[in-house]
Structure formats: C-alpha cells, structure tokens
C-alpha cells in the first residue's frame, strides 16, 4: 500500500534514482521532473546506490529508538 501523501510509488522512485545514478541527471533536474525536493531525490538516489531496487520500497516511520520513553517499570505500575 502506498502512503497517501507519497509523491511517487516505489516504481517512480526507482525511475528517479536510475535517472540520477545511471543516466547522470543532476539532482535538481530529477527533483523538478518528479516533483519532489532535491533532498528527497538525493535520499532515493543514495538508497539506490546502496540497496539497488530493494531500497525503493516503503519503510516504517517508527523511530529506531525513543530516548525519552517512559521507563518500563513505570508503565507496568500505571497499567496495573
């Protein structure tokens, strides 16, 4: 399922990344063509360089860590 606010599907991201990486398009040109920011175009091009087509899939938006998370002991006391 594609995110409702996504500018491109994974297929479109792959096309953008190939334009930048394989065809040598400047990031700004690719970003304008695909209607995304240059930062986003760079992110997808970098993922393509690192992971190839597998890097174009949607990722979870869940944080990798939560430093200010409530301690588990306190969570347990609250839920008891």
C-alpha positions as CSV (number, residue, x, y, z in Angstrom):
1,X,0.0,0.0,0.0
2,X,1.4,3.4,-1.0
3,X,1.3,6.2,1.6
4,X,-1.5,8.7,0.9
5,X,1.0,11.7,0.8
6,X,3.7,9.9,-1.2
7,X,4.7,11.8,-4.3
8,X,5.8,8.6,-6.1
9,X,5.3,4.9,-5.9
10,X,8.3,2.6,-5.5
11,X,8.3,2.3,-9.3
12,X,8.5,6.1,-9.7
13,X,11.3,6.3,-7.1
14,X,13.2,3.7,-9.0
15,X,12.8,5.7,-12.2
16,X,14.0,8.8,-10.4
17,X,17.0,7.0,-8.9
18,X,18.0,5.5,-12.2
19,X,17.9,8.9,-13.9
20,X,20.3,10.3,-11.3
21,X,22.6,7.3,-10.8
22,X,22.7,5.6,-14.2
23,X,21.9,8.5,-16.5
24,X,23.8,11.2,-14.6
25,X,20.9,13.7,-14.2
26,X,21.6,16.5,-11.8
27,X,19.6,16.1,-8.6
28,X,17.7,19.4,-9.1
29,X,16.6,18.4,-12.6
30,X,15.4,15.0,-11.4
31,X,13.6,16.6,-8.4
32,X,11.8,19.1,-10.7
33,X,10.9,16.4,-13.2
34,X,9.5,14.1,-10.5
35,X,8.0,17.0,-8.4
36,X,9.9,16.2,-5.2
37,X,12.5,18.2,-3.2
38,X,16.2,17.8,-4.1
39,X,16.7,16.4,-0.6
40,X,14.2,13.6,-1.3
41,X,15.7,12.9,-4.8
42,X,19.2,12.6,-3.1
43,X,17.7,10.2,-0.5
44,X,16.3,7.9,-3.1
45,X,19.4,8.1,-5.3
46,X,21.6,7.2,-2.3
47,X,19.3,4.3,-1.3
48,X,19.5,3.0,-4.9
49,X,23.3,3.2,-4.8
50,X,23.3,1.3,-1.6
51,X,20.5,-1.2,-2.0
52,X,19.6,-1.1,-5.7
53,X,15.8,-1.6,-6.4
54,X,15.2,-3.0,-3.0
55,X,15.9,0.4,-1.5
56,X,12.9,1.9,-3.2
57,X,10.2,0.2,-1.0
58,X,8.3,2.0,1.6
59,X,9.9,2.0,5.1
60,X,8.3,2.1,8.5
61,X,8.1,5.6,10.0
62,X,8.5,4.1,13.5
63,X,11.5,5.6,15.3
64,X,14.6,3.3,15.8
65,X,14.8,4.4,19.4
66,X,12.9,6.6,21.9
67,X,15.3,8.2,24.4
68,X,12.5,9.9,26.3
69,X,10.3,6.9,26.5
70,X,8.6,6.2,29.9
71,X,10.5,3.6,31.8
72,X,9.0,0.1,31.7
73,X,8.6,-0.2,35.4
74,X,6.5,3.0,35.5
75,X,4.5,1.7,32.5
76,X,3.8,-1.5,34.4
77,X,2.8,0.4,37.6
78,X,0.4,2.5,35.6
79,X,-1.2,-0.4,33.8
80,X,-1.6,-2.5,37.0
